[in-house]
Amino acid sequence: MSSHVLTAVAWPYANGPRHIGHVSGIGVPSDVFSRYQRMVGNRVLMVSGSDEHGTPILVQAEKEGLTPQQTVDKYHRVIAEDLRGLGVTYDLYTRTTTGNHSDVVQQIFLALHRNGYVVPKTTTGAISPSTGRTLPDRYVEGTCPICGYDGARGDQCDNCGNQLDAADLINPRSRINGEVPQFVETEHLFLDLPAFTETLGKWLASKTGWRPNVLNFTKNLVDDMRPRPITRDLDWGVTIPLDGWREQPLKKFYVWFDAVIGYFSASVEWARRTGDPDAWKAWWNDPASELVYFMGKDNITFHAQIWPALLLGHNGQGDHGGEPGPYGELNLPSEIASSEFLTMSGSKFSTSRGTVIYLNDFLREYGPDSLRYFIAAGGPETQDVDFTWDEFVRRINFELANEWGNLVNRSISMAHKNNGAVPAPTAPAAADAELLALSKAAFDTVGGHLARSRFRAGISEAMKVVSAANRYLSDQEPWKLKDDPGRRDAVLHTALQVVQDANTLLTPFLPHSAQQVHEALGGTGVWASQPELQDVEDLDIPGRINPILTGDYTKEQARWESTPIEVGRPLEKPTPIFRKLDPDLAETGPEWAPIAK
């Protein structure tokens, strides 16, 4: 019986193109997970979209002389096209400026408000002296008053993990232009986080199987919870649906509040687009479903504390109870698969500092599967990883091309030359059975890792099969068996069977090349599906056209099992699946990218 699995992927800001650091924590891991889950027969709903509200959009719009809507229209399409090129199989990649998203955000808020988890509060807000515009807490930087870290943000300190207020920072400054902000009194609505101390604490305590980096971060989350603002003085965002608030054009929901609700609103939009508006309930209302969230480590707070609190509040399950909101009892996260940072020269990727490799440039030059392999095999799954061209070249040339590409090419080439088709195993030996047993056993081993979002371990085990098959060919030397065609055919049949098995094991990681290997083995049709970029009309705003990523992933042939290769299937002379990179690239990097050593 299949299970329902929600893959919820962090929403990138639509204020510029994405770089390879972004997709190392969200794009590649989430797609590997989703492809595997579909291959084992589970019902996957993979959702995300572009985060299009908040000050970052206003800042970028001002830089480019565009309106905020023009800015997000521009970059939403750029981001969606790049994610399509990477092969991320979203059921729906949407955006936060849709009418559907606005309505769902307002409904969630009203349920929180009715249940008493929203409180008004007069607070001190940061204002830019030069523009008069509100500075969100994340755009105020200074020294943490708790641990002394210089570089803390106005909402939290990434060094000690504590929640902060911008006014608490020592020597505060604007991250936009460096000026010292003014602090003025203003009224806002707050999420009453302390009202979730007991229920949220018990829920977090039950998550003993989460990744160590998430568990370590969440230990202190409930020790000092304070009310958190959910509205901001901005004219770009979702309107607050309360009398006395909706009439104020400069009062909108804080961008973090509406963005985390996007996981649910995207699920609702997907259901509406399928023609079954209630289809989302199978993932969000059924306690047996699994909900796995993918993001970078700087977003753990929002997914392990804030979003669960919003869900509990909507459900009427906070410390002082309440009634379920209009969507019934919504499921909390089952797993938070947070990655560390992919760095460059020891620092986070930074557009302003010039240490950035844009995803589009990388895909154009090296294709999607080389990046997917690098991230899966050596990415920042559990610790920060420094990207270097030397390491990239080494992994592609010596692992992907020399090991996997060489196994595919020489196995099919020899079978094509000697038989023209997949030969029958007419004289099997113990060595053949040993390799085949290793190959079949890998489905349980690799699958066990992928089910728990342990991608580095998963691809390592899959590549062990590849290495074993290469050793097998070297040991058996089928090119020397001209006088023993029966034994030669048995060796080649075994090699081709393991190539097919290994291709299946590697399909979640390398879907584009998996399709090529499938065809090189004589297969036809779709082996590994790819997403499509479609322009669709907004469901609630007549005339608004939204680019979305979606796809029909039910017709692909890839299944998580070893299937006997078809004897007699014609084989053509193969072309190399992977090209080796110029060794000089390891020293200099390409001309269009900064040097990373």
Helices and strands as residue ranges (DSSP letters): E 4-9, H 20-25, H 27-39, E 43-50, H 55-64, H 68-86, E 92-95, H 99-114, E 118-127, E 134-135, G 137-139, E 140-143, E 150-153, G 166-168, E 170-174, E 182-191, G 193-196, H 197-205, H 212-218, E 228-229, E 231-233, E 251-253, H 255-260, H 262-274, H 281-284, E 290-296, G 297-299, H 300-301, I 302-306, H 307-315, E 335-339, E 342-344, E 347-348, H 359-366, H 368-378, E 385-387, H 389-394, I 395-405, H 406-418, H 430-451, H 455-476, G 478-480, H 485-506, H 511-520, E 532-537, E 545-550, H 585-588
